[in-house]
Amino acid sequence: MTDVEHNRPGRMAVQGAGGAVRVPLGAVRAVLWLLATALAVRQLVAVELQPPAERLPGLVSWLGPDGVLPLRDSLYATGRFTGTPFAGLVLRPLAGAAEHAFGLAWTFGTLLLVVLLGVVAARTLPQPAQRRTTLLAPVAICLLMLSLPVRHSLHLGQTSVLPVLLVLLGCCTVRGARTAGVLIGLAAALAPAVLLFTPLLWCIGRRRTVLSCAGTFATGTALAWAALPGDSWTYWAHHITGVGLGAAPDSLGNQSLHGALLRCGLTGTPELALYFGLGAAVAAVGLPRAVRYARDGQLLLAVAVTGCVAVVVSPTTWQHQLLWVLLAVTGRAGRRAADRLVWPTVVVLVMTLPPAALLPNQSVMYPLRDNAVLLTALAAACAVPFLSTASPYFRAPVPTAYVTPAAGRRRRVPLLPFWRRVLTRPNLVLELLLIRVFYAAYGYVRIAAEGDRSTAERHGGQVHHVEQALGIDVEHWANHTMVHLSWLRDLFDYYYESLHFIVPIAVLGVLYVRRPADFRWARSTLGFTTALALLGFWLYPLAPPRLVPDLGFVDTVHGVQDFSKPYYGLLTSLTNQYAAMPSLHFGWALWCGIVIVLLAPRRWMKVLGVLHPVITVCAIVATGNHWVLDAVGGAFVVAAGFGLAYLLAGPRSVEGTRPDTVSASTPEIAAAASSGVQSP
């Protein structure tokens, strides 16, 4: 973690183990804007690279065969256009251009709206703003570009960014009540759920804005009825404000309360009664919270909370309509600096990553995984205790306790100045989220790094020849010896399949509870080890002994492989079978052994720590899943992982250190330090 201070105009100081490092603010701003530009270009290229039939389907669905919308056809003839009749009325004049030119202009226009939305959101944060507020606009744009709603809007060709921008302008930027009302009314004509903002505006005294909003919405809707009576009837009556348009309401894309209840199997009158009852309860809790935050000077948070209420209570809230949840990242929750990051991290991860990356693919997790965005919106609307600006912790949370920086044992080994050893126990929710996301990324890269079969088998032959030259090719003997000893076979099969994950998780759990200062060090070394192993998988795909033809290995864990099939069956479609060098089975086991030997207080525990990697290397070799040299590679990446941790943060030992005087200046930190530090 880092401490950021501002000592002089135009400079940002990063306080770390080596003292304050001044970084030019202009350089940081330039890098962030360059990153935002790169993300925008990437999104534009991603849209253009889509096949014509899959590019902007939300627009193409109501364009004619020549790129022109026939006036006699209904907007909802294909069922793919889900906007309001007013949105169709506004878009009709734009449909006269050729399809590709129209789509390109639409994508550029959407990107421009996203940039404007990020700038407006950054400028709406509670004042007075610090100098680093100038950095928030590109950060906000980057988050928007990475978010699932923006990516879906760009891919589908939707107007969902525009209502959010109009509401922000009307609520937070425009001064005139009439103009603000017109903007919000236009937003409501495009997305009727925006009408939920009228109670917020009324309660904070902006009643002229409410009247102007209502008039604009009524006028726009009436014009749509006059110009498109059939489509208006389809939208407002036949399909009950769009519920019957687009995908099925119970699909995963509908992240509203109505969609969640349908996915739970409720239908008919009981579902509608429960939906209306719960929706009214959410509105009754969420809207007063929004009013309270608006009166507290946090207008952007009030807008976000109201938008989250709209997400929950709307009959349908598709993926491209969920930007309100991302705006809730501005809320501050938690008195400790370590806890302050939890809510923003949850929001950013939920809004940028697919649900499968956040929760395990297990049936018990499906209700949480399938409704992750809905649950986040519900938490923002009703549960998360955002701090008031009057709270002493709003701008100055309880700082994190750090140990006194330890000097490197060798003068030639530099320590990065921004890496500081944290003394107190990290936030458990944040740690679990980051570990889960890291593991999901590891699994994705591990599968993506898979080489072709011929290359992996050729590498397998190379490793086998090297081991023969060294006289360590014991895999075949160990494999066939184990096959004839059923008790040993069962033991090694179980050890290979089960303890690979259980033991590292158990070690991290014990360190988190008993030795929080060492937990971060151990977690970092494990992360470095895994990242280096992924590089090995990518550069050197290797077939394990059981997948090299003609060597006669018995696959005791996975069963008999049919080498006539390109992928040997279903298993290879689920995981990278050629991620053998280095062996993370042995690498993680060796990491566990080293950590246990260094930190365990009892001798018998240290003995178990030594036995675990020994039994693991026997298991991976005897089952035919790894070569002996794979274990050597695993030991190498473990050593490199510990070396990187030393390079970045210095020695692990914190004996004789004390909490940093700056960080331990409050009673809360003193208590945390006394409970968190333990002698090695």
N, C-alpha and C positions, 0 to 999 in steps of 0.2 A: 504494500500500500504506500501511497505517497501523500505528502502534505504539500499543498499548493498555496503560495503566498504571493502577494504583489507588492514589491518594494518600491519600484519606480515606474512612472508612466511608460508604457510600451514594453515592459519586461515582466516575465512571469518567473517566479522563483520556485523551484522544486526542492523541498527539503528532504534529504536522504541521509544515508549512512555516512556519506563523505562530505556532508555540509550542503549549503544552499548552492544550487546550480541555476544561474540565470539564463533563461531562454527568451529570445526576442519574441514578443507577442505577435508581431507582424509575420514572422516566419511560421509560427503555429497556425495563424489564421490562413496563410497562403496554402499550407499543406491541407488543411481541412476543406478549403474551397476546391482545391485540386481533387481531393477525394470525392467530394460531392459531384463535381463535374464528371469524373470517371464513372461514378455509379449511374448518373443520368445517361451518359453515352452507352453504357452497358445495357441499360433497360431499353433504349431505343434500338440497339442492334438486336437484342433478344426478340423484340417484336417483329422486326423486319426479317429475321431469319426463320420465322415460323412459315410453314407452308401456307399458300394463299387461302386454302380452305379452312385453316385453323386460325388465321390472323383476324383479330377483332371480330369474333363471331357475334357479339352484341350489336354491332353496326351492320354487318353483312346480312344478318337475319332479316332486316327490314329494308335493305337496299334491293333494288330490282336487278335483273340479270346484267344490265349494262351499267350498273353503278348509280342508277337514278331511281328514286322512290316513286312508284306509281301512286298517284293520288287516290285511285279508286280502291286500293288494297288497304286492309286493316293493319295497324301497327302490330297487332297481336295474332296475326294469321299463323305465324310459325310457332308461337308460344315461347320464343326465346327473348323477345324484347320485354323487359320487366319494368321499364320506366313509366312515369305517369303520362297521361294524355298531353298534359302541358309540355312535358319534356319532348314528346314526339312532335308537337306543334312547333317548338323552338328549333328542333333539329331538321325539320322538313326542308327549309330553304337551303340547308347546307348539303343536302344530298344530291345536288345537281352536278357535282364534280365527278370525275372518274373515280372509280373505287379506290385504286392505289393512292392517288393524290389525296383523296379525302382521308384515307386512313393515315397517311403520313402526316398530314396537317393536324389530324386529331391527336396523334401521339405527341407531336411537338407541343400542341396546346395543353395537353394534360401534364406534360413535364413542366411547362411554365407555371401552371396552377400549383403544382406540388412545390416548386421553388418559392412561389409567393406565399403559400400556406406555411412553409417552414420559417420564412422571415417574419410573418405576422405573429406566429406562435412564439418565437423567440422574443419579440418586442413586447409581448403581453405578459411576460412573467412579472411577479411582484417587484415593485420598486422600493428603495433605490437599487438599481442594478450595479453590480461591480464591473470593473473593466473587462473581466473575462466574459461578460454577457455578449460582447462582440463575437465571441467564438461560438455562441449557442446557435446562431442561424445556420451555419454550415453543418453543425452537428444534427440539428433538427431535420435538415434536408436529407442528410445521409440516412437517418433513421426512417424517414418517410420512404425514401427510395428502396430501402431494404425490406420494408414492411409488406406483409402479404396483401393487405387491401390495395396498396398502390400497384403492386405487381399484377394483381387480378384486374384492376381497372385498366391498366395499360394493355393487358393481354386480351381482355374481352371488349374493350371500347365502351366504358361506362362513364356516367356523369357523376359518380359518387364523390369525387374530390370537390366538385363545385359547391354543393350545398354546405359542406363543412367550412370551406373558405368564406362563403357568404355569411354564415352564422358568426364566424370569428370576426369578420369585418364589422358586421352589424352590432355585435355585443361588445367588442373590445376596442375598435379602432375609430369608426365613424362617430362624429360628435352629434350631428343633427338627429333628432328623434325620428323625424319623418323618413330621412334617408336610410337610417338604420332599420326602420321597420320595413321599408321596401325591400332591402337586401334579404332580411330574414324571411319575409313573405315569399320572395322568389325562391328561396331555398326550400320553404315548405311546399310550394307548388311542384318542385322537383322531387322532394322527399317528404311526404306528409308527416313522418315521425318528428320533423323539426317543430311541429306545433307544440310539442311538449316544452319548448323553450318559453312559450308565452306565460305560463305560471311563474317561472323564474323572473322574467322581466317585470311582471306585474308586482311581485312581492318586493322587489328592490326599488320600486318607485318609478319605473320607466313605462308608465301606462300609455303615454302617447305613442311610444314605439310599438306597444302591443296592438293598439288600434290601427296603426299604419300597417303592421304586419298582417293583421286579419283582413284588412281591406285589400291589400295586394294579393294575398292568397285567394280570396274570394273572386277577385277580378280575373286572375290567371286561370283559375279553375272554370269560371264561367265562359271565358274565351275558348277554352278547350272544349267545353260542352257544345258551344255554338259551332265551332269548326269541325269537331270530330265527335258527334253525338254517339255514334255506334261504339267507338273506342272508349269514350267516357263511361258509357253504360257497362261495357265489358270490364273496365278497371274498377269502378266504384261500386257496382252492384253485383254483376254476375260473378266476378272473381274476388269480391270483398277486399277492395284496395290492394289488389295485386297478389293475394295469397295463392291463387291458382295459376299464376304465371311462372314461367321458368321451370326449374327443377321441382321435384316433389317436395312439399313442405317438411317431410321427415328426413330429408337428405342431410348429410353432414355439413353441407354448405350453409344451411340455415341455422345460424348460431343465436336463435332467439329462444325464449322460454317456451313458446308454442312448439318449435321444432324439437326441443329437448323432451317435452312431454310426449310428443308423437313417437320419438325414438324409444321411449320407455314402454311403448305398447298401449298407451292410453288413447282412446278414440271416442268420438261422439260427444254426447252431452256431458259425461263426467270430465272429459278432457277440457272441454270449453269452460265448464264451471271452475275447474281448478286453475286453468290458465288466467281467466279474468280475475279470480280471487287473488292469486299470487302476484299478477301484474299490478293490481291495485295496491297491494301491500308494498311492492318494490317502489312504486311511484310515491306512496305516502311516506316512505322512509328516505328515499333518495332525493326527491325535490327539496324538502326542507334542509337537507345537508348542503345541497347546491346553493340555496339562498344564504345559508350561514357562511359558506366560503366566499360568496360574492360580497357580502357585507364586511367580510374580514380583509378585503383587498385582493383576494386570490380569484380574480374573475376567470382566468383561463382554466383553473381547476374546477370552478363552478360550471363552466361550459362543458368540460370533459365529463363531470359527474352526471349532468343532465343528459348528455349524449349517451352515456352508458345506460341510463334508465331507458332511453329510447331503444337502445340495442336489445335490452331484455324484454320489453313489453311489446315491441312491434310483432305483428304476426309472422313476418319473414324479415330476417336480417342476413343478407348474403355476405360472402367474404369481402366483397368490394365496398361494403357499407360500414366497415368496422373501424374507421379511423378515429372515432371518438375514444375508443379504448386506448389507442396509442397516446392520445393527448393526456390521458390520466397519469402518464409518467411524470408529469410536473408536480404531483402531490408529494409532500414530504412526510414520511412516516418513520417513527423510531427516534428515541432520544439519543442513542449511541451512534457515533459515526459508523461503526461496524454494521449497525442495523439499517442505516439510512440507505444502503445500496440494495436492500432486499426487494423492495417494491419496484423500483425502476428496472431491476434485472428481470423480475418476473414478467413485467409488462413487455419489455423488449424481446425476451425470448419467446413468449407466447405469440407476439405479433410478427415475428420474423422467421420462426422455425416451424416446420410441420409438427403436428402433435406427436408423431411417432418418435421424434427426436427428444421429446421432453419426458415421456413416460414409457415404461417397458411395454412390449407387445404381449401383454397377458390379459386374459378375459376379465379378471377382477379390476383391471385398470381402464377398461373400455369406457365406462360412464364418465370418468374424469378426462380421458384422452379425447373422446368425441365431443366434449362440451368445454374444452379448455378455455376458449375465448369467452364463452358465455359466463363461465364461473369467474373469470377475471373481471368482466364487466359488472357482474353482480357484486363482487367484492368491492370494486371501486365505488359503486353506487350506494352500498348499504353498510359495509363492514370495515374497511380500512380506516384506522383512526388518523387521518391526516392532521398535522399540527397546525395550530393557529399561528398567525404572525405575531401574536402577543406572547407566545410561549418563548421562554428563554432558550429553548433548544431549537427554535426554528432556524436561526442563523448560526448558532454555535452549539452543535451537538456535543455530547460528552466525547472527548477525543480518545483515540485508540492508544493504549499503552504499548510502548516499544521498549525493548531491552537496549542497554547501552551497546552501541556497535562494537563488534569484536574485530580486531585487526587481523589481516591475513597473515598466515604463518610464513609466507614467502613474499618478499617485497615485489617480486616480478609478477605476482598474480594480482591484477587490478580487481577491485570490487566496484560494481555498478553503484553510482551514488543514490539512485532512487529506490534501491531494494533495502527495506528495513525489516528487521525481525520483530514480529508482533508478539506481544507477551500474552494477551488475553485470548480466550477461546473464541473462534470465529462463529458467525451466525450459522446455525445448523441448516436452515432452509436454503440459504445461499450456497452453502457447500454442497448439499445434495443436488441442487439444480446444476451447478457447474460440473460436478462429477458426472452426472447423467448426460449432459450435453457433450462433455469431452468424450465420454464413452461412445455416444452415438456418432460423433465425428470420426472417432477411431474406427468404428465398424464400417462407416461409409467409405473411408479412405482405404481400409483393408480390402474391401471388396473391389473398389475401383482400381486398386493397384494390381489386380490379377493379370498375370501374363498369359500368353497362349500355351497350350498344352505341350507343343513340341519344344519350346524354349525351356519350360519348367523341367521337362524330362531330360533335356540335354544338360541342364545345370545339375540335375540329380546325378547323372552319370559322372559329371566332373567331380562332384563332392565324393562320390563313391570311390573313384580312382585315387583321389588325394588321401582318403582314409586308408585305402589299401597300401599306398606307398608309406604311410606313417605307421601302419600296423595297428590301427584302432578301429577297424571295420568289424565291430562286435554286434552290430544290429541284427544280422540274420541269426546268429547263434542265440542271442538273448530272446528274440522273438519266438523261435521254435522251441526253446527250452521252456518258456512261459506257457506256451500253448498246451503242453502236456502236464502242467501243474494247475489244476482248476482253481484252487484257492488263491494262488498267486495271480492268476489271470483275472479273477474277479476283483482282487485288491487293486491291481494296477489300472484296470478299466475304470473302476470307481474313482480312483485317485485322479486319473486323467480328466474325467468328465466333470467332476464335482468340485474338487478343492481348488481348482485354478482360480475361481472367483471368490469362493467363500473365505479363504484364508487372508487375502489382501484386504477384503472388506472388513473382516474381523480385526485385523491389525490397525487399520485406520480408525475403526470405531473405538477401540481401546485407547488409542492415542488421543482421540478427540476428547474423551471423558477424563482420562487420567493425566495426560501430558499435552495440554493445548499448545504450548510453545514449540514442542517437537512435532506436533501434528502437521503444521504447515511445511516444515522442512521435509518430512517424510513424503507428504503429498506431492511436493514439488519434484523431488527426486524420482518418484514413480511416474509423474507426468513427462519429465524429460526422457526417461527410459522408454516409455511407450512411443513418444514422438520419434525418437531415433529408430526404433524398431520399424515403424511405418515406412521410414525412408529405405530401410533394408528391403522390405517387402516390394517396394516400388522398383528399386534398382536391380534386384536379383530374385525374380520369381523362381521358386525351387519346389520341385515335386518331392514330397516326403517318401520314405522307402516304400510304404504301402501302395503308392501310386506310380511307381516305376515298373513298367512291364518286365517280365522275364527274370526278376530277382527272387520270386517265390516267397514274398512276405505275406503273412496272414494278418488281415485287418481285424483285430479282435474287438475293436470299439464300434466301427461303422458297418461291419459285415462284409460279405464278399463283393468285390468291385468287378463290374463287367467292363473290361478294357476295350471292348468293341464299340462302346458308346462314348461319344465325344466328352460327355461330362460325368460319366460314371453314375448317373442317376440324379435324384432330387437333391441330395446333400450339397453338391457343388453349385447349385443355383442359389443357395442360401448363404454360403460363406465362401471365402477365398481359400481354396484347398492348397494353393501354392504359396501361402504366407508361412513358410517354414524357417526361413533364415532372416533374422535370428529367431530363436525360439522364445516367445514370450511366456510360454508355459514355464520354462525354466527361469527366464529372466524375472518374472514376477515372484516365483518361489524363492529365488536367490535374494531379491529385494526384501522379502519378508524375513528371511533368515538373518540378513545383515541388521535390519532394524531391531529384530527381537534380541539378537546378541548384544547390540549396543545399549538397548534401553531396558531390557527385562530385569527386574530386581532379584529373581531367583535363578539358581544354577540350573534347575531342572527345566525351566522355561528356555534358557539359552540352549540346552541340549536339544529340545524340541525344535528350536529355531534352526539348528544345524541339520537335523534329520529331515526337515521338510524339503529343502532343495535336493538333498541326496536321494530321497525316495522319488521325487518328481523326475529327476533325470533318468532314473531307472525305469519309471513308468513310460516316459515319452519315447525312450529307445526300444523297450521291450514290446510296446504295442505297435511299433512300426510307424509312428507318427512324426518322428524326427530323427535326423542323423546326429551322431555325436558332435560334429562340428556345429550343428545348430545350437547346441547348448553352449559351445564356446562363444558363438556369436551373441547369445543371450547374456552371457557373463560380461562381454565387452560393452554392450549398450547399458547394462546396469552400472558398470564402472564409469562410463561416460556420463550417465545421469547424475551420479553422486559428484563427479568432477564439475559438472555445470553448476550444480547447486553451490558448491564451494566457490566457484569462480564468481557467481553473482552475489552471494550473501556472506561469504566467509565461513569460518568453522561452524559446525553445528552446536558445539557446546556453549551453554550460557552460564556455566558455573562462575560464581563470583560477580555476576552482573546484577544490575538493579533496573527498575523501570526508569525510562528517560524522564528527567525532572520536568520537562515541558509537558509531556504527555500524562504525567501522574500528578497534576496539580489540583485535582478535584477529589472529593471524598469517594465519588463513584469509581474513579480509576484506581484509587488506593485499595478499595475493596476488591476490584477485579484483579488487580495485580497479586494481592495476597492469596486469592483463590486459584489463580492461573499458573503461577510459577512454581516449579518443583525442581529440585536438584537432579541432575542427570544420574 
